[in-house]
C-alpha cells in the first residue's frame, strides 16, 4: 500500500498563537473537523455526514476554522449552478505557542482521553509512562523525534474501520529526584 498523502499542498507545521486560533481549536466539533481533514479534503456536506451534524452547524464551525487560518479552500467543483468548496488543513501538525487554557494546561491529553475507546480483545489502547532526569537539550531532542514519529503515523496508508489516535509528549514533572552530587553508595 502507498503511504497516505493529501491531494493538495500543506505546511508541515502551523503554529497556533492568536486568540482566534486558540478559540477555534478549543471546540470539540472544530477539532473533529480538523481530524477528519487529516484524511482528505472535504466539503461542508461531506463533513456534516461524517460528523452526523446539520450542514449549517458544520458550515459555521468551518468558517471559524477558516477565519483562524486553520483550514482553507483547496479546490472547488461546479455542481449545476453551485460551486462546492473543498476544505483542507493548513498544516499537518498544529503546534501551540501557549496552552489553549491557562485553567487546564492538560486539555490536550483530556481531549485525547475523551475520544478514546477500548475495543476488547486488542492490545490497544497502549500507554507507557517513564520519568528521567535529563538535560533540557535531550528533552528537546526527544520532542523532535516524537514529531517525526507523529508525522510517520499520519503518512500511513489508510484502511480499516477504526480511527486511531497518537498521543505522546515530553514534559517537566513534579516527581522527586536525588541531588546530583549525592553518592548512591551512602
ZIPELIN-V448041 format. One record per residue. N is the residue number from 1. RES is the residue in three letters. PSI is psi in radians with two decimals (* if undefined). OMEGA is omega in whole degrees, 0 to 359 (* if undefined). Layout:
BEGIN
n: (N/N)
res: (RES/RES)
psi: (PSI/PSI)
omega: (OMEGA/OMEGA)
END
This chain:
BEGIN
n: (1/2/3/4/5/6/7/8/9/10/11/12/13/14/15/16/17/18/19/20/21/22/23/24/25/26/27/28/29/30/31/32/33/34/35/36/37/38/39/40/41/42/43/44/45/46/47/48/49/50/51/52/53/54/55/56/57/58/59/60/61/62/63/64/65/66/67/68/69/70/71/72/73/74/75/76/77/78/79/80/81/82/83/84/85/86/87/88/89/90/91/92/93/94/95/96/97/98/99/100/101/102/103/104/105/106/107/108/109/110/111/112/113/114/115/116/117/118/119/120/121/122/123/124/125/126/127/128/129/130/131/132/133/134/135/136/137/138/139/140/141/142/143/144/145/146/147/148/149/150/151/152/153/154/155/156/157/158/159/160/161/162/163/164/165/166/167/168/169/170/171/172/173/174/175/176/177/178/179/180/181/182/183/184/185/186)
res: (UNK/UNK/UNK/UNK/UNK/UNK/UNK/UNK/UNK/UNK/UNK/UNK/UNK/UNK/UNK/UNK/UNK/UNK/UNK/UNK/UNK/UNK/UNK/UNK/UNK/UNK/UNK/UNK/UNK/UNK/UNK/UNK/UNK/UNK/UNK/UNK/UNK/UNK/UNK/UNK/UNK/UNK/UNK/UNK/UNK/UNK/UNK/UNK/UNK/UNK/UNK/UNK/UNK/UNK/UNK/UNK/UNK/UNK/UNK/UNK/UNK/UNK/UNK/UNK/UNK/UNK/UNK/UNK/UNK/UNK/UNK/UNK/UNK/UNK/UNK/UNK/UNK/UNK/UNK/UNK/UNK/UNK/UNK/UNK/UNK/UNK/UNK/UNK/UNK/UNK/UNK/UNK/UNK/UNK/UNK/UNK/UNK/UNK/UNK/UNK/UNK/UNK/UNK/UNK/UNK/UNK/UNK/UNK/UNK/UNK/UNK/UNK/UNK/UNK/UNK/UNK/UNK/UNK/UNK/UNK/UNK/UNK/UNK/UNK/UNK/UNK/UNK/UNK/UNK/UNK/UNK/UNK/UNK/UNK/UNK/UNK/UNK/UNK/UNK/UNK/UNK/UNK/UNK/UNK/UNK/UNK/UNK/UNK/UNK/UNK/UNK/UNK/UNK/UNK/UNK/UNK/UNK/UNK/UNK/UNK/UNK/UNK/UNK/UNK/UNK/UNK/UNK/UNK/UNK/UNK/UNK/UNK/UNK/UNK/UNK/UNK/UNK/UNK/UNK/UNK/UNK/UNK/UNK/UNK/UNK/UNK)
psi: (2.55/2.60/2.64/2.29/2.31/2.68/0.43/2.82/2.44/2.51/2.64/-0.72/2.41/2.26/2.16/2.07/-0.32/2.79/-0.74/-0.72/-0.75/-0.73/-0.64/-0.71/-0.04/0.32/2.35/-0.81/-0.74/-0.63/-0.67/-0.70/-0.82/-0.73/-0.75/-0.64/-0.02/-0.33/-0.86/2.91/2.62/2.70/2.91/-0.71/-0.76/-0.70/-0.72/-0.73/-0.83/-0.61/-0.18/0.85/2.73/2.55/-0.67/-0.69/-0.83/-0.64/-0.76/-0.88/-0.61/-0.69/-0.73/-0.80/-0.68/-0.78/-0.52/0.08/0.55/-0.49/2.88/2.83/2.15/-0.29/2.88/2.81/2.25/2.18/1.87/-2.10/0.01/2.75/2.05/2.35/2.25/2.15/2.56/2.82/2.70/-0.36/2.50/-0.73/2.39/2.09/2.38/2.14/-0.65/2.80/2.39/-0.44/2.04/-0.43/-0.51/1.45/-0.18/0.29/-0.61/-0.80/-0.76/-0.66/-0.74/-0.74/-0.65/-0.70/-0.25/2.48/2.63/2.23/1.86/2.55/-0.27/2.85/0.48/2.54/2.73/2.25/2.70/2.63/2.31/2.63/2.50/2.48/1.91/2.78/2.65/-0.67/-0.71/-0.67/-0.69/-0.64/-0.75/-0.68/-0.76/-0.71/-0.65/-0.74/-0.69/-0.75/-0.71/-0.67/-0.74/-0.75/-0.78/-0.45/-0.06/2.58/2.52/2.47/3.01/3.08/-0.14/2.35/2.21/2.57/2.75/2.07/2.19/2.72/2.83/2.23/2.61/2.59/3.04/0.32/2.49/2.76/2.66/2.64/2.47/-0.57/0.03/2.46/2.21/-0.33/-0.12/*)
omega: (179/176/179/179/177/182/176/181/181/175/176/185/170/179/178/183/183/177/180/179/179/178/182/183/181/182/182/182/181/175/177/177/179/179/178/183/170/180/183/173/182/175/176/179/179/178/180/179/182/182/184/179/178/181/179/178/181/177/178/182/176/179/178/179/179/178/179/179/177/174/178/174/182/174/177/180/177/176/187/182/183/175/176/176/175/181/175/178/175/180/180/180/178/177/182/177/175/178/180/180/177/179/183/181/180/184/183/179/179/178/178/179/179/184/185/173/179/176/185/177/178/176/181/5/179/176/170/179/179/172/178/175/183/177/179/180/179/177/178/176/178/178/178/179/177/178/177/179/177/177/176/178/181/183/180/176/180/178/180/184/188/171/178/176/177/181/179/179/172/187/175/181/173/178/178/178/173/172/182/185/177/177/183/182/182/*)
END
